[in-house]
Amino acid sequence: MSNIFFRIYLFIFAITTQCFFAQNVQDSLSNATLKINSTEIPVKIYTNSEVGNLSNFADLKTNTNTLVILNKSNLETSHFEYSLIVLSKLKNGSYQFFDKDFKLLTNFNITRENIETVKYAVKATSPIRTTDKVELETPFKIWDPSTGIHLGPVTLHYYSLMFIFAFGIGYFLMIKMYSIDGVDTKYVEPFFTWTLIGTILGARLGHVIFYQPELFKEDFWSVFLPISTKNGIKFTGFAGLASHGATLAVIATTLYYSYKIVKKNPLWVFDRLGIVVAIGGAFVRMGNFFNSEIIGKPVDPTSPFALLFPQQSSEYGVTVPRYPTQLFEAAGYVTLFVILWVLYRKTDKKYQQGWLFGLFFFLLWAIRFFVEFLKMPQGKEVISFAGLNTGQILSIPFMIAGLVIMFYSKNNRISPEAEKTV
């Protein structure tokens, strides 16, 4: 057991140490090597999710060997004509086009149906031939997945699937815990209905209030509905969700559920909810990873943590290797879930109502607090103090609340028999 804790300590120490190596990068080009047959050519990598920025880059007269990574937002059929103009600029600038397997696209007639086939644009001092074998070698990893599972005209987005997994696994965990504790499982379904409502509305309102308050004036209906009314009505999904807002809303809905539906001490419910939220939070962060959002600060390209996110939003700044902070948080939440589940199953802490929830609250927000040191800001930083960002400042009261709840829980012990009553 001591070896396990020692390894966890080393991992935390490594992550904390990396905080001091986050960089402020001004150049939007990253260094890589393009291997053509047996010849290695140093190249500069450029990528940007905004087609306007890509157009400006295409206007530059670059003399160096350059590789442009294109992505779906550059080649959307909704602005096909503009994308076609940008690709024409690149072609006129002596760029050659390749597909995702670095197969040279010669005499390629670009249409709305095949425009997404173009993945790379390469400008080399010597033109590349169709018989050449081309490989890209980088000191960092490139994270550029598809957006989801395509089933004909319908796409199952990975972010949505992660939410489904989070609530699905949470539902079965609650069924399991209610069965273990001898409580009628009919009370699980209304609990998840209220939790779902609280999570979505609270997370959305929290994001808008703390990070995008201008939406109340500029696009009011997008605050409450998954649409945008700018330049016509467009379905967008909820593009911004904040965990702090979700937490406050779920606390409110759980209090209602505890007093009006299951009729148990709210701390009893919160103890079990914390276990579910811990694993659910890991799935949500995995969804963020698939979406290339909530990314980290720039990092040394040779760092084992360095990842290039070609699909990242331009709001994060230049596209260079960064920390995969989504994975850091997800790993922390999985660890938290394991700790809580072991304490729930192997100790009598679940009879000390509020102790498990207090521990969950403190550790969850502590994970969020420390990972924030490596994150890029999400939207506008409405609150900042002493070098701490909005997410960190909002996490501090929750951490304190967790410690208070743990201390208060010593007065809320119940017997195993009392737990089975509803």
HELIX and SHEET records of a PDB file:
HELIX    1   1 SER A    2  GLN A   18  1                                  17    
HELIX    2   2 CYS A   19  PHE A   21  5                                   3    
HELIX    3   3 VAL A   51  ASP A   59  1                                   9    
HELIX    4   4 LYS A   72  ASN A   74  5                                   3    
HELIX    5   5 THR A   77  HIS A   79  5                                   3    
HELIX    6   6 PHE A   80  ASN A   92  1                                  13    
HELIX    7   7 ILE A  115  THR A  117  5                                   3    
HELIX    8   8 TYR A  158  ILE A  180  1                                  23    
HELIX    9   9 THR A  185  TYR A  187  5                                   3    
HELIX   10  10 VAL A  188  TYR A  211  1                                  24    
HELIX   11  11 LEU A  215  GLU A  218  1                                   4    
HELIX   12  12 TRP A  221  PHE A  224  1                                   4    
HELIX   13  13 SER A  243  TYR A  257  1                                  15    
HELIX   14  14 SER A  258  VAL A  262  3                                   5    
HELIX   15  15 PRO A  266  PHE A  290  1                                  25    
HELIX   16  16 SER A  314  TYR A  316  5                                   3    
HELIX   17  17 THR A  325  LYS A  346  1                                  22    
HELIX   18  18 LYS A  349  TYR A  351  5                                   3    
HELIX   19  19 TRP A  355  VAL A  371  1                                  17    
HELIX   20  20 GLU A  372  LEU A  374  5                                   3    
HELIX   21  21 THR A  390  TYR A  408  1                                  19    
HELIX   22  22 SER A  409  ASN A  411  5                                   3    
HELIX   23  23 PRO A  416  GLU A  419  1                                   4    
SHEET    1   A 6 GLN A  96  PHE A  98  0                                        
SHEET    2   A 6 TYR A 120  LYS A 123 -1                                        
SHEET    3   A 6 THR A  66  ILE A  69 -1                                        
SHEET    4   A 6 THR A  39  TYR A  46  1                                        
SHEET    5   A 6 SER A  30  ILE A  36 -1                                        
SHEET    6   A 6 VAL A 134  GLU A 137 -1                                        
SHEET    1   B 2 LYS A 141  ILE A 142  0                                        
SHEET    2   B 2 LEU A 307  LEU A 308  1                                        
SHEET    1   C 2 GLY A 148  LEU A 151  0                                        
SHEET    2   C 2 VAL A 154  HIS A 157 -1                                        
SHEET    1   D 2 ILE A 227  SER A 228  0                                        
SHEET    2   D 2 LYS A 234  PHE A 235 -1                                        
END                                                                             
